[in-house]
């Protein structure tokens, strides 16, 4: 967190090499790193609960276990509700098959009328694509057991990580402070406090968002008589946590579930309109009030971060990309060496081009940008 005397070209080379090494490390050890990062975020959310219990004279170990138990109960309720809705969907499979057959026949008749493709030609194309899909599904099923094992390992490690992160928090804080000189400790402490506030606000807000979106969307869809309304609400609420693309996937799944459960197309429009209204209400009224706006991240950095996170660490990387970028921005904004990355992630766009105004110059030693 101090000024660097290294030449600018050397500093930039070190930055790019560091980015490459961090990316390679995440790809090679994502099964270990991503549960640890998620556990770190959740431990910050549970920290106020532990502090409250400790103030009530509850032993530290018991307080941590009670906080983790509270988290497990909340997650278990969502899992129970989800699988209950899945069982309802499975029981409707015969009706779903009949509805899909009817929709496919109607689509086939429309294609034959508009595109002059006979039913026989359409059947041939469907069979060819179906064989390819079956081959792909066979290869995919071969890795299901390994994926299930990794998933169990992922969620099995999280309570253990949370316990030790909370239990050894003072040791870990001491480790962080020892990385820096005494003159930088004030900035380190400031970064820690702001990181804790941002993560508690963000992760806590997402948990609240999942809850109220599931309830609100489920009730509205049920009022309009949409079949499997609760299942659609749960899946959309969780997929909506993935910035930008999650809502698109959630809408697609909602449409497929609605089409397969009804012989009419009217309910599809009802589902899309209800989701759009709820999402507008969520994005513009509820979430800004719950999560707050302490750290602003621009849309470009958010979208790129989501896709990079997905490429490096899969679905978990997409979920965790935004809070990670928020923490990095907090750190970058308080360092001379990396402050340009903080500017890149932020929303503060200059009113005029720095090239024309000359507001930013490179100092004579070539050690970095220097405000005029």
C-alpha positions as CSV (number, residue, x, y, z in Angstrom):
1,X,0.0,0.0,0.0
2,X,3.0,2.3,-0.4
3,X,4.4,4.0,-3.5
4,X,6.5,1.8,-5.6
5,X,9.9,3.0,-7.0
6,X,10.0,0.3,-9.7
7,X,9.9,1.6,-13.3
8,X,6.4,1.7,-14.9
9,X,7.2,-1.0,-17.4
10,X,8.4,-3.4,-14.7
11,X,5.4,-2.8,-12.6
12,X,3.0,-3.4,-15.4
13,X,4.8,-6.6,-16.4
14,X,4.6,-7.8,-12.8
15,X,0.8,-7.0,-12.8
16,X,0.2,-9.0,-15.9
17,X,2.3,-11.9,-14.7
18,X,0.4,-11.9,-11.4
19,X,-3.0,-11.9,-13.2
20,X,-1.9,-14.9,-15.3
21,X,-0.6,-16.8,-12.2
22,X,-3.8,-16.1,-10.2
23,X,-6.0,-17.3,-13.1
24,X,-3.9,-20.4,-13.5
25,X,-4.1,-21.1,-9.7
26,X,-7.9,-20.7,-9.7
27,X,-8.3,-23.1,-12.6
28,X,-6.0,-25.7,-11.1
29,X,-7.4,-25.5,-7.5
30,X,-10.9,-24.2,-8.0
31,X,-12.4,-27.2,-6.0
32,X,-10.4,-25.9,-3.0
33,X,-10.4,-22.2,-3.5
34,X,-14.1,-21.5,-4.4
35,X,-15.5,-23.2,-1.2
36,X,-12.9,-21.3,0.8
37,X,-13.9,-18.0,-0.7
38,X,-17.7,-18.7,-0.3
39,X,-17.0,-19.8,3.3
40,X,-15.1,-16.5,3.9
41,X,-18.1,-14.5,2.7
42,X,-20.6,-16.5,4.7
43,X,-18.4,-16.3,7.8
44,X,-18.5,-12.5,7.6
45,X,-22.3,-12.7,7.4
46,X,-22.4,-15.0,10.5
47,X,-19.9,-12.9,12.4
48,X,-22.5,-10.5,14.0
49,X,-24.5,-13.6,15.2
50,X,-21.3,-15.0,16.8
51,X,-20.5,-11.6,18.4
52,X,-24.0,-11.3,19.8
53,X,-23.9,-14.8,21.3
54,X,-20.4,-14.2,22.8
55,X,-21.7,-11.0,24.4
56,X,-24.5,-13.2,26.0
57,X,-21.7,-15.2,27.7
58,X,-22.0,-18.1,25.2
59,X,-18.6,-19.9,24.7
60,X,-17.0,-19.0,21.4
61,X,-17.1,-22.6,20.1
62,X,-20.8,-23.0,20.9
63,X,-21.6,-19.6,19.4
64,X,-19.9,-20.5,16.1
65,X,-21.7,-23.9,16.0
66,X,-25.1,-22.2,16.7
67,X,-24.4,-19.7,13.9
68,X,-23.5,-22.5,11.5
69,X,-26.6,-24.4,12.6
70,X,-28.8,-21.4,11.8
71,X,-27.3,-21.3,8.3
72,X,-27.8,-25.0,7.7
73,X,-31.4,-24.8,8.8
74,X,-32.1,-21.9,6.3
75,X,-30.4,-23.8,3.4
76,X,-32.2,-27.1,4.4
77,X,-35.6,-25.4,4.2
78,X,-34.9,-24.2,0.6
79,X,-33.6,-27.6,-0.4
80,X,-36.6,-29.4,1.1
81,X,-39.0,-27.0,-0.6
82,X,-37.2,-27.4,-4.0
83,X,-37.2,-31.2,-4.0
84,X,-40.8,-31.2,-2.9
85,X,-41.6,-29.2,-6.0
86,X,-39.5,-31.6,-8.1
87,X,-41.5,-34.5,-6.9
88,X,-44.7,-32.7,-7.9
89,X,-43.2,-32.1,-11.4
90,X,-42.2,-35.8,-11.7
91,X,-45.7,-36.9,-10.9
92,X,-47.0,-34.8,-13.7
93,X,-44.7,-36.4,-16.4
94,X,-47.6,-38.2,-18.2
95,X,-49.5,-35.0,-18.6
96,X,-46.3,-33.1,-19.5
97,X,-45.6,-35.7,-22.3
98,X,-49.1,-35.3,-23.7
99,X,-48.8,-31.5,-23.7
100,X,-45.4,-31.5,-25.3
101,X,-46.6,-33.9,-28.0
102,X,-49.5,-31.6,-28.8
103,X,-47.2,-28.5,-29.0
104,X,-44.7,-30.3,-31.2
105,X,-47.5,-31.5,-33.5
106,X,-48.8,-27.9,-33.8
107,X,-45.3,-26.6,-34.4
108,X,-44.7,-29.3,-37.1
109,X,-48.0,-28.3,-38.8
110,X,-47.0,-24.6,-38.8
111,X,-43.5,-25.4,-40.2
112,X,-45.0,-27.6,-42.9
113,X,-47.4,-24.8,-43.9
114,X,-44.9,-21.9,-43.8
115,X,-41.7,-23.6,-44.8
116,X,-42.9,-26.5,-47.0
117,X,-41.0,-29.1,-45.0
118,X,-43.0,-32.3,-44.9
119,X,-43.6,-34.1,-41.6
120,X,-41.3,-36.9,-42.9
121,X,-38.5,-34.4,-43.4
122,X,-39.0,-32.9,-40.0
123,X,-39.0,-36.3,-38.4
124,X,-35.7,-37.1,-40.2
125,X,-34.1,-33.9,-38.9
126,X,-35.4,-34.6,-35.4
127,X,-34.1,-38.1,-35.4
128,X,-30.6,-37.0,-36.5
129,X,-30.4,-34.3,-33.9
130,X,-31.9,-36.6,-31.3
131,X,-29.1,-39.2,-31.9
132,X,-26.5,-36.5,-31.5
133,X,-28.2,-35.4,-28.3
134,X,-28.3,-38.9,-26.9
135,X,-24.6,-39.4,-27.6
136,X,-23.9,-36.1,-25.8
137,X,-26.2,-37.2,-22.9
138,X,-24.4,-40.5,-22.7
139,X,-21.0,-38.8,-22.3
140,X,-22.5,-36.3,-19.9
141,X,-24.0,-39.0,-17.7
142,X,-20.5,-40.6,-17.5
143,X,-19.3,-37.7,-15.4
144,X,-22.5,-37.3,-13.2
145,X,-21.1,-39.5,-10.4
146,X,-17.9,-37.4,-10.2
147,X,-19.9,-34.2,-10.4
148,X,-22.2,-35.3,-7.6
149,X,-19.1,-36.2,-5.5
150,X,-17.5,-32.8,-6.1
151,X,-20.8,-31.1,-5.2
152,X,-21.1,-33.0,-1.9
153,X,-17.4,-32.2,-1.2
154,X,-18.0,-28.5,-2.1
155,X,-20.9,-28.1,0.3
156,X,-19.5,-30.5,2.9
157,X,-16.3,-28.3,3.2
158,X,-18.1,-25.0,3.7
159,X,-19.4,-25.6,7.3
160,X,-15.9,-26.8,8.3
161,X,-14.2,-23.8,6.6
162,X,-16.7,-21.4,8.3
163,X,-16.0,-22.8,11.7
164,X,-12.2,-22.5,11.4
165,X,-12.4,-19.0,9.8
166,X,-14.5,-17.8,12.7
167,X,-12.5,-19.6,15.4
168,X,-9.1,-18.4,14.1
169,X,-10.2,-14.9,13.0
170,X,-7.8,-13.1,15.3
171,X,-4.9,-15.3,14.1
172,X,-5.8,-14.6,10.5
173,X,-6.1,-10.8,11.1
174,X,-2.6,-10.9,12.7
175,X,-1.3,-12.7,9.7
176,X,-2.7,-10.0,7.3
177,X,-1.3,-7.1,9.4
178,X,2.2,-8.7,9.5
179,X,2.3,-8.5,5.6
180,X,2.5,-4.7,5.8
181,X,4.6,-2.0,7.5
182,X,3.2,-0.2,10.5
183,X,2.7,3.0,8.5
184,X,0.2,1.1,6.3
185,X,-1.8,-0.5,9.1
186,X,-4.4,2.3,9.2
187,X,-5.2,1.7,5.5
188,X,-5.2,-2.1,6.1
189,X,-7.7,-1.7,8.9
190,X,-9.9,0.6,6.7
191,X,-9.9,-1.9,3.9
192,X,-10.9,-4.7,6.4
193,X,-13.8,-2.7,7.8
194,X,-15.1,-1.7,4.4
195,X,-14.7,-5.2,3.1
196,X,-16.7,-6.6,6.0
197,X,-19.4,-4.1,5.5
198,X,-19.7,-4.7,1.8
199,X,-19.7,-8.5,2.1
200,X,-22.3,-8.5,4.9
201,X,-24.5,-6.1,2.9
202,X,-24.1,-8.0,-0.4
203,X,-24.4,-11.6,0.8
204,X,-27.0,-10.8,3.4
205,X,-28.9,-8.9,0.7
206,X,-28.8,-11.8,-1.7
207,X,-30.2,-14.2,1.0
208,X,-33.0,-11.7,1.6
209,X,-33.5,-11.4,-2.2
210,X,-33.8,-15.1,-2.6
211,X,-36.4,-15.3,0.1
212,X,-38.7,-12.5,-0.9
213,X,-38.4,-13.2,-4.6
214,X,-39.4,-16.8,-4.1
215,X,-42.4,-15.8,-1.9
216,X,-43.5,-12.9,-4.1
217,X,-43.1,-14.6,-7.5
218,X,-44.6,-17.9,-6.2
219,X,-47.7,-16.2,-4.8
220,X,-48.3,-14.1,-7.9
221,X,-47.8,-17.1,-10.3
222,X,-50.1,-19.2,-8.1
223,X,-52.8,-16.4,-8.1
224,X,-52.7,-16.6,-11.9
225,X,-53.1,-20.3,-11.8
226,X,-49.6,-21.2,-13.2
227,X,-48.7,-24.8,-12.6
228,X,-45.5,-25.5,-10.7
229,X,-45.4,-21.8,-9.6
230,X,-43.2,-22.4,-6.5
231,X,-40.7,-24.4,-8.5
232,X,-40.4,-21.6,-11.1
233,X,-40.0,-19.0,-8.4
234,X,-37.3,-21.0,-6.6
235,X,-35.3,-21.6,-9.8
236,X,-35.6,-18.0,-11.0
237,X,-34.7,-16.6,-7.6
238,X,-31.4,-18.6,-7.5
239,X,-30.5,-18.1,-11.1
240,X,-31.1,-14.4,-10.8
241,X,-28.1,-14.3,-8.5
242,X,-25.9,-14.7,-11.6
243,X,-25.7,-11.2,-13.0
244,X,-27.3,-10.5,-16.3
245,X,-27.3,-14.0,-17.8
246,X,-29.0,-15.7,-14.8
247,X,-32.3,-13.9,-15.4
248,X,-32.3,-14.9,-19.1
249,X,-31.7,-18.6,-18.2
250,X,-34.4,-18.3,-15.5
251,X,-36.9,-16.9,-18.0
252,X,-36.1,-19.8,-20.5
253,X,-36.7,-22.4,-17.8
254,X,-39.9,-20.8,-16.7
255,X,-41.2,-20.8,-20.3
256,X,-40.3,-24.5,-20.7
257,X,-42.0,-25.5,-17.5
258,X,-45.1,-23.5,-18.4
259,X,-45.4,-24.8,-21.9
260,X,-45.0,-28.4,-20.8
261,X,-47.7,-27.9,-18.1
262,X,-50.3,-26.3,-20.3
263,X,-52.0,-26.8,-23.6
264,X,-52.4,-23.0,-24.1
265,X,-49.7,-20.4,-24.8
266,X,-51.5,-17.7,-22.8
267,X,-49.9,-18.8,-19.5
268,X,-46.4,-18.3,-21.1
269,X,-47.1,-14.6,-21.5
270,X,-48.5,-14.4,-18.0
271,X,-45.3,-15.9,-16.6
272,X,-43.0,-13.6,-18.6
273,X,-45.0,-10.5,-17.6
274,X,-45.1,-11.4,-13.9
275,X,-41.3,-12.2,-13.9
276,X,-40.6,-8.9,-15.6
277,X,-42.7,-6.9,-13.1
278,X,-41.1,-8.6,-10.1
279,X,-37.6,-8.2,-11.5
280,X,-38.2,-4.5,-12.2
281,X,-39.5,-4.1,-8.6
282,X,-36.5,-6.0,-7.3
283,X,-33.8,-4.2,-9.4
284,X,-35.1,-0.6,-8.9
285,X,-36.7,-0.5,-5.5
286,X,-35.8,-3.4,-3.1
287,X,-32.2,-4.4,-3.9
288,X,-30.8,-0.8,-3.9
289,X,-32.3,-0.3,-0.4
290,X,-31.1,-3.7,0.9
291,X,-27.6,-4.0,-0.5
292,X,-26.9,-0.3,-0.7
293,X,-24.4,1.4,-3.1
294,X,-21.1,1.7,-1.2
295,X,-19.1,0.2,-4.0
296,X,-20.1,1.0,-7.6
297,X,-19.0,-1.5,-10.3
298,X,-19.7,-0.6,-13.9
299,X,-21.7,-3.0,-16.2
300,X,-18.7,-3.8,-18.4
301,X,-16.6,-5.0,-15.5
302,X,-19.6,-6.9,-14.1
303,X,-20.3,-8.8,-17.3
304,X,-16.7,-9.6,-18.1
305,X,-16.2,-10.7,-14.4
306,X,-19.1,-13.1,-14.6
307,X,-17.8,-14.8,-17.8
308,X,-14.2,-14.9,-16.5
309,X,-15.4,-16.3,-13.2
310,X,-17.4,-18.9,-15.0
311,X,-14.5,-19.9,-17.2
312,X,-12.1,-20.1,-14.3
313,X,-14.3,-21.8,-11.7
314,X,-17.6,-22.7,-13.2
315,X,-21.0,-21.8,-11.7
316,X,-19.5,-20.9,-8.3
317,X,-17.2,-18.5,-10.0
318,X,-20.1,-16.8,-11.7
319,X,-22.0,-16.4,-8.4
320,X,-19.0,-15.0,-6.5
321,X,-17.6,-12.8,-9.3
322,X,-19.3,-9.5,-8.2
323,X,-18.3,-9.6,-4.4
324,X,-14.8,-10.6,-5.4
325,X,-14.6,-7.6,-7.8
326,X,-16.0,-5.4,-5.1
327,X,-13.3,-6.4,-2.6
328,X,-10.6,-5.9,-5.3
329,X,-11.9,-2.4,-6.0
330,X,-11.8,-1.5,-2.3
331,X,-8.1,-2.6,-2.2
332,X,-7.1,-1.1,-5.5
333,X,-8.7,2.3,-4.6
334,X,-6.3,2.5,-1.6
335,X,-3.1,1.6,-3.4
336,X,-0.9,3.7,-5.7
337,X,0.4,0.7,-7.6
338,X,-3.0,-0.7,-8.6
339,X,-5.4,2.3,-8.5
340,X,-5.9,2.2,-12.3
341,X,-7.6,-1.1,-11.9
342,X,-9.9,0.5,-9.3
343,X,-10.8,3.2,-11.9
344,X,-11.4,0.4,-14.5
345,X,-13.9,-1.4,-12.2
346,X,-15.7,1.8,-11.1
347,X,-18.6,3.8,-12.5
348,X,-16.9,7.3,-12.2
349,X,-16.6,8.1,-15.9
350,X,-14.7,11.3,-16.8
351,X,-16.9,13.9,-18.5
352,X,-14.1,14.5,-21.1
353,X,-11.3,12.5,-22.6
354,X,-8.1,12.7,-20.5
355,X,-6.2,12.6,-23.8
356,X,-7.7,16.0,-24.7
357,X,-7.8,17.6,-21.3
358,X,-4.4,16.4,-20.0
359,X,-5.8,15.6,-16.6
360,X,-3.6,12.6,-16.2
361,X,0.1,12.6,-17.0
362,X,3.0,10.2,-16.6
363,X,5.7,11.5,-14.2
364,X,9.3,12.0,-15.4
365,X,10.6,8.8,-13.7
366,X,8.0,6.7,-15.5
367,X,6.8,5.2,-12.2
368,X,3.1,5.7,-12.9
369,X,0.2,8.1,-13.6
370,X,0.1,11.2,-11.6
371,X,-2.9,13.5,-11.1
372,X,-2.3,17.1,-12.1
